[in-house]
Amino acid sequence: MTETATAAGPTRAGFVALIGEPNAGKSTLLNRMVGAKVSIVTHKVQTTRARIRGVCMEGAAQIVFVDTPGLFRPRRRLDRAMVKAAWGGAADADIVVLLIEAHRGLTEGVEAILSRIRDELPRDRPVALAINKIDRVKAESLLALTQKMNEAFAFSRTFLISAERGHGVAGLREWLAGELPEGAWFYPEDQLADLPLRMIAAEMTREKLTLRLHEELPYQLTVETEKWEDRADGSTRIDQIVYVARDGHKGIVLGNRGETIKAIGQAARAEIAEFLGHEVHLFLTVKVRPNWLEEAERYSEMGLDFKDGEAG
């Protein structure tokens, strides 16, 4: 789109980075804002690896959300690359939204994030606070937390929201739209995300694996879409590879008589089909690659920079 005016006034466009600790609700908020599931949501930390962007229209404004990986203390190359990507997303954005959990408040992790915001972001960069999961605490606790957070940092605005239920999200979206710089839109009006469909489909399958499997394994696996074929009958055939680090992991993913991978495939196929709006034939293969966590190509597939994972 090239014109810079609509019936609703001049067009605005810009990037908004959602940052916070793991599980703060960033992916849920992004999906609520965009109105579609473009970022995977699970109960496990560190599930968002790539800087997934969701595109949201609000009046004459196009808000491009950068859903960054949760900020945590990195231990491995993959962790370091994820954290570097998160701060890169924040540094490049027009507006930053810090998301915290109402029932957890000003944690050590949030204090560490505030410290890096002070040190690494330009002083004129607007930073809004979104206190999420407000249904979990009483009103007086929210008031006290709001005061405490704004004493710790001079936020541009504070919003009380429930990303899961939608409370307060419209107000945040309207404020963001009004704060973005005037300019032409970056994407077509009907585009939801700038990730390739192949990567979105891989993320959806990885979500199902993460939900189904136990603690450690999800961080030892990745999913890649190997083939994508749009067929004449309107359906799509998708072939994906699940890479695991050890032979024992392969058995866990497959399950007894292949029951686990079959159930995961069915759930992923249904969600991908809903997202695409037509029938999908999904085929999953599990392969052992002991050193996939050290392969640059795997990082590129996840939208991360392999070099960012080097120990500093």
Secondary structure, DSSP 4 states (H G I P E B T S, - for coil): ----EETTEE-EEEEEEEEESTTSSHHHHHHHHHTS--S---SSTT---S-EEEEEEETTEEEEEEEPPPP----SHHHHHHHHHHHHHHHH-SEEEEEEETTT-S-HHHHHHHHHHHHHS-TTS-EEEEEE-GGGS-HHHHHHHHHHHHHHS--S-EEE-BTTTTBTHHHHHHHHHHHSPB---SS-TT--BSS-HHHHHHHHHHHHHHHHS-SSGGGGEEEEEEEEEE-TTS-EEEEEEEEESSHHHHHHHH-GGGHHHHHHHHHHHHHHHHHHTS-EEEEEEEEE-TTGGG-HHHHHHTT--GGGGS--
